[in-house]
Amino acid sequence: MMEQISSEFILIHQDLAISEKKFNMKVVLLISILFVIQVPLLGQEKKIEVKTIGIKDLPVGIKYNGNIIEVLSWNDRNGQNIFISSSIGPIVKEQAYGEPTVKKQIFAEQYTIRDKKILLLWGDLFVESVCPMHVELDFIPNSISITDLDNNGITETTLVYKNVCRSDVSLADFVVQIHTSKSSFCLRGYTLIRVGKPYDTMDLTNYEFNLEKALVEKAYTDEFAKLNGRYTDTKEFINTPPEFLNHSIEIWKKYVEEKF
């Protein structure tokens, strides 16, 4: 009788061990499936629906300077976001002697609306240019990008603009500025111009846009060749997620070349 009970106990124990093993395999399989599903999502940037809205659709209480260039609206964890770019000028001022001076200003700000409360998220972009010749102080058309690069549910806004006083073909100051809710970081440098040889046929596939790296590779005696299309450094991005710098460099490469 005891031998029979012992045999039955062994069989039950074996059945339990097999069941536990099957259960553990199912758990491992389920975790693996979930991991496979989640891995692509970790690196994916959520698509953000951005709309262009008119001045008449701006909520009462939102202020701006000068003439509207663009108004964009989208939603994130902060609520509804409204971005505004605008400009004043060019304003020509005649001089008693010599050429007249020309002044132009550009502005950008971003508001959030949540629970019917309007808050200025940031409004620190104000650039002014005054010179006795042709002023080019402009946001690059269609270059605004709205992203959530760190996947925290709060978007970043990236602006691109150039600034130069010139009467010839010379490089303009070029800026890519990425705004978070609390901070902004810039790539600063110069536009890229294809004028004369070898620039008119220059292949940009392997072009070094980072000035610091370019100077390591080659000693330049020509200032135009040294600065053409390059950003000066990446110091402002030292303590930011790497996606911020990578995105800014992509935007730089996309818009840095001037078309004449």
Secondary structure as GFF3:
##gff-version 3
##sequence-region A 1 260
A	DSSP	alpha_helix	2	42	.	.	.	ID=ss1
A	DSSP	beta_strand	51	52	.	.	.	ID=ss2
A	DSSP	three_ten_helix	55	57	.	.	.	ID=ss3
A	DSSP	beta_strand	67	76	.	.	.	ID=ss4
A	DSSP	beta_strand	79	93	.	.	.	ID=ss5
A	DSSP	beta_strand	101	114	.	.	.	ID=ss6
A	DSSP	beta_strand	117	131	.	.	.	ID=ss7
A	DSSP	beta_strand	135	139	.	.	.	ID=ss8
A	DSSP	beta_strand	145	147	.	.	.	ID=ss9
A	DSSP	beta_strand	156	165	.	.	.	ID=ss10
A	DSSP	beta_strand	173	179	.	.	.	ID=ss11
A	DSSP	beta_strand	184	190	.	.	.	ID=ss12
A	DSSP	three_ten_helix	199	201	.	.	.	ID=ss13
A	DSSP	alpha_helix	211	217	.	.	.	ID=ss14
A	DSSP	alpha_helix	223	227	.	.	.	ID=ss15
A	DSSP	three_ten_helix	235	237	.	.	.	ID=ss16
A	DSSP	alpha_helix	242	255	.	.	.	ID=ss17
###
